[in-house]
Amino acid sequence: MNLTKPDNSTERIFGTTVDSLGSEKRKLFNVNYSTSSYSGSGKFDISIDSENKVLELYKDNNFYSIPFFVVGDTTKPSLNITFDGNEIFDGEYVSSNPDIKIELDDPSEVPITDTSSVQLFLNDQPVYFAPNSNILSVNFSGSNPKVVINYNPTLEKGEYTLTVFGKDASGNIADSAGVIKNFLVENETKILNLYNYPNPFTLETYFTFKLTQIPDVINIKIYTIAGRLVKEITRTGSELNFDFNRIFWDGRDEDGDLLANGVYFYKMILKNKGKIISLTQKLAIIR
């Protein structure tokens, strides 16, 4: 059994020898052929006794041709990249030891089995796959995501650009320019861009800020102008994220009463591995 392609080249895809076959008998053969790398017209040419070794009165029924047409896969796959389980925006802070997961989804039913389907570049330098690597691992699946890559680099302080190219088994590219993530790594613990919004507020507000590292604990202490503590909010490291965070406050004191109109101070205190950092800001309540 041969495959004849549009350029008239042929590929033998099946052949066997049958010892004997009685009169009016039949024998069934199942032949599987993957068209993942094929598109366009072609035909299967099936011949019996192609070397003319069997004496027969008629040989015109020893050949059969089945034409077919393969519609090529033209649908682009898609790439999704997360850092420690979160999607990031350009310029965000991430861990110095991030768990970067790259997933390639493809609507085609053709499986992907080649590591070259996904290529990684960190600051324009290629990141290579290696057997038994604890930095870069790849897993293939018959269902989406077809390819899952876990990338666990150790990064110094600085600015980074991760560029990822992906393609499916038919060669369709997810994005010709690649999927690009720009991010920052800061090894010192810092609180950045501390605000509450809205400010002034009537009933409730959010304390928003950025973190360069995940601390052990954060406390927000709210004081009157006279310095009396009226409310304390605590969040542990498991409740915080790299980069942007926000913490809700309903404008009530420790007894559950709404605070009066006026200006208040709030102090954010960060504790991380014995180090303490604090920032103080103002807020206003207008009812």
C-alpha positions in Angstrom: 0.0 0.0 0.0 1.5 3.3 -1.2 0.7 6.9 -0.6 0.9 9.0 -3.8 1.4 12.7 -3.0 0.6 15.8 -5.2 4.2 15.9 -6.5 3.8 12.2 -7.6 6.3 11.0 -5.0 5.3 7.9 -3.2 5.6 6.6 0.3 5.1 2.9 1.2 3.0 2.8 4.3 2.0 -0.9 4.5 3.1 -4.3 3.1 2.6 -7.9 4.2 2.6 -11.4 2.8 -0.5 -13.7 3.1 0.3 -17.4 3.2 -2.9 -18.5 1.7 -6.5 -17.4 1.1 -9.3 -19.7 0.2 -11.9 -19.2 -2.4 -14.6 -16.6 -1.5 -12.6 -15.8 1.7 -11.4 -12.5 2.9 -8.8 -11.0 5.2 -9.0 -7.7 6.9 -6.0 -5.3 7.5 -6.2 -2.1 9.5 -3.7 0.5 8.5 -3.3 3.8 10.5 -1.7 6.8 8.9 -1.2 10.2 10.5 -1.8 13.2 8.3 -0.3 15.6 10.9 2.4 16.7 8.5 0.3 16.4 5.3 -2.1 18.8 3.6 -3.6 18.8 0.1 -4.7 16.0 -2.3 -3.3 12.5 -2.5 -4.4 8.9 -3.0 -3.8 5.5 -1.4 -2.7 2.9 -4.1 -3.4 -0.6 -3.0 -1.9 -3.4 -5.0 -2.0 -7.2 -4.7 0.8 -9.4 -6.1 2.7 -6.3 -7.2 5.7 -8.5 -8.2 3.5 -10.7 -10.4 4.4 -14.0 -8.7 0.9 -15.5 -8.6 -0.5 -17.1 -11.8 -4.0 -15.6 -12.4 -6.3 -15.5 -15.4 -7.3 -11.9 -14.6 -5.2 -9.3 -12.8 -7.2 -6.1 -13.4 -8.8 -6.5 -9.9 -5.4 -6.5 -8.2 -5.2 -2.7 -8.0 -7.4 -0.2 -6.3 -6.9 3.6 -5.7 -8.6 5.7 -3.1 -8.2 9.5 -3.6 -8.5 11.9 -0.6 -7.9 15.5 0.4 -6.4 16.6 3.7 -7.5 20.1 4.9 -4.4 21.5 6.6 -4.4 22.8 10.1 -4.2 26.6 10.0 -5.5 27.5 13.5 -2.9 29.2 15.7 -2.2 27.7 19.2 -2.1 30.0 22.2 0.4 30.5 25.0 -0.4 31.3 28.6 2.4 32.3 31.1 2.0 32.6 34.9 4.4 33.4 37.7 3.8 31.6 40.9 0.2 30.9 39.7 -0.5 34.5 38.7 -0.6 36.4 35.5 1.5 39.5 35.6 1.6 42.9 33.9 4.7 44.4 32.5 7.0 45.9 35.1 5.7 43.8 38.1 8.0 42.5 40.8 8.3 38.7 41.0 10.1 36.3 43.3 13.9 35.7 42.8 13.0 32.0 42.5 9.7 32.1 40.6 7.7 29.1 39.4 7.1 30.1 35.8 4.5 27.9 34.1 4.1 28.1 30.3 1.1 26.3 28.8 0.5 25.8 25.0 -3.1 25.2 24.0 -3.9 23.9 20.5 -7.5 23.3 19.2 -6.1 20.7 16.7 -6.4 17.0 17.6 -2.8 16.4 16.4 -0.6 15.6 19.4 2.6 17.6 20.1 5.6 15.6 21.1 8.6 17.7 20.3 10.3 20.0 22.8 11.1 22.4 20.0 7.4 23.4 19.9 8.2 25.9 22.7 11.3 28.0 22.8 12.3 30.3 25.7 14.6 33.3 25.8 15.6 35.1 29.0 17.1 38.6 28.3 17.6 37.4 24.7 19.6 34.3 25.8 18.1 30.9 24.9 17.0 28.6 27.7 17.7 25.0 26.8 16.0 21.8 27.8 18.1 19.2 29.5 17.3 15.7 30.8 16.5 15.5 34.6 16.8 19.3 34.9 15.3 20.8 38.1 15.2 24.2 36.4 13.3 23.4 33.2 10.8 20.5 32.7 8.3 19.7 30.0 5.2 17.6 29.9 3.1 16.6 26.9 -0.6 15.8 26.9 -3.2 14.6 24.4 -5.6 17.3 25.7 -5.2 20.9 26.4 -2.9 22.3 27.5 -0.9 20.1 25.0 2.5 21.3 26.5 3.2 22.4 30.0 6.7 23.8 30.9 7.8 24.6 34.4 10.7 27.0 34.5 12.3 27.6 37.9 15.3 30.0 37.5 17.3 31.7 40.3 17.4 35.4 39.5 19.5 38.3 40.8 18.2 41.8 41.3 17.4 43.5 38.0 15.1 43.9 35.0 14.2 40.8 33.0 12.4 40.0 29.7 11.1 36.5 29.1 10.2 35.8 25.5 8.4 32.6 24.6 7.7 31.2 21.1 5.2 28.4 20.6 4.0 26.3 17.6 1.8 23.3 17.1 2.6 20.0 15.3 1.5 21.5 12.0 4.0 24.4 12.4 1.4 27.1 13.2 3.0 29.8 15.4 1.2 31.2 18.4 2.6 34.7 17.9 5.3 35.6 15.4 6.8 38.1 17.7 6.6 35.8 20.7 4.8 36.3 24.0 6.8 38.7 26.1 6.8 39.3 29.8 8.9 42.1 31.3 9.4 41.9 35.1 11.6 43.0 38.0 13.4 41.2 40.7 14.3 43.0 44.0 16.1 41.0 46.7 15.5 43.6 49.4 12.1 43.8 51.1 10.4 47.1 50.3 6.9 48.7 50.5 6.2 50.8 47.4 3.3 53.1 46.4 1.3 52.9 49.6 -2.0 54.7 49.3 -5.6 54.2 50.4 -8.4 54.6 47.8 -10.7 56.3 47.8 -9.3 59.0 50.0 -11.3 60.8 51.4 -13.9 58.1 51.8 -17.4 57.8 53.3 -17.9 54.1 54.2 -15.0 52.0 53.1 -11.6 52.1 51.5 -8.7 49.9 50.3 -5.1 50.2 51.3 -3.1 49.5 48.1 0.7 48.9 47.9 3.4 47.0 46.1 5.8 44.4 47.7 9.1 43.4 46.3 9.2 40.4 48.6 6.6 38.4 50.5 7.0 39.3 54.3 6.2 37.2 57.3 3.4 39.6 58.4 2.0 43.1 57.7 0.2 45.2 60.2 -1.8 48.4 59.4 -2.4 50.6 62.5 -4.9 53.5 62.3 -4.6 56.4 64.7 -6.4 59.5 65.6 -4.6 62.9 65.2 -4.0 62.7 69.0 -2.2 59.4 68.5 -4.9 57.0 69.9 -4.9 53.5 68.2 -8.4 52.9 66.9 -8.0 49.9 64.5 -5.4 47.3 63.6 -5.4 45.1 60.5 -3.1 42.1 60.1 -2.2 40.0 57.1 0.2 37.1 57.0 2.5 36.2 54.1 0.1 33.6 52.8 -2.5 36.4 52.3 -0.1 38.6 50.3 1.2 38.7 46.8 4.4 39.9 45.0 3.9 43.3 43.5 0.3 44.7 43.9 -1.8 44.1 47.0 -4.9 45.7 48.4 -6.5 45.4 51.8 -10.1 46.3 52.6 -11.2 48.4 55.5 -14.8 49.2 56.4 -14.1 52.4 58.3 -14.9 50.9 61.7 -12.9 50.8 64.9 -12.0 47.7 67.0 -15.5 47.8 68.6 -17.2 47.8 65.2 -18.3 51.4 65.4 -18.0 53.8 62.4 -15.3 56.4 63.0 -16.2 60.0 63.1 -15.4 62.5 60.3 -11.8 63.7 60.3 -8.2 63.1 59.5 -6.4 60.0 60.7 -2.9 58.5 60.4 -2.2 55.0 59.3 1.1 53.1 59.7 2.0 50.0 57.7 4.5 47.9 59.5 6.2 45.1 57.6 8.1 42.3 59.3 10.3 39.9 57.4 13.0 37.6 58.8 13.7 39.9 61.7 13.7 43.1 59.6 11.0 45.8 60.3 9.9 48.4 57.7 7.2 51.0 58.3 5.5 53.8 56.3 3.0 56.3 57.5 0.3 58.0 55.5 -2.9 60.1 56.1 -6.5 59.4 55.3 -9.7 61.4 55.7 -13.3 60.3 56.5 -16.2 62.4 55.2 -19.7 61.2 56.0 
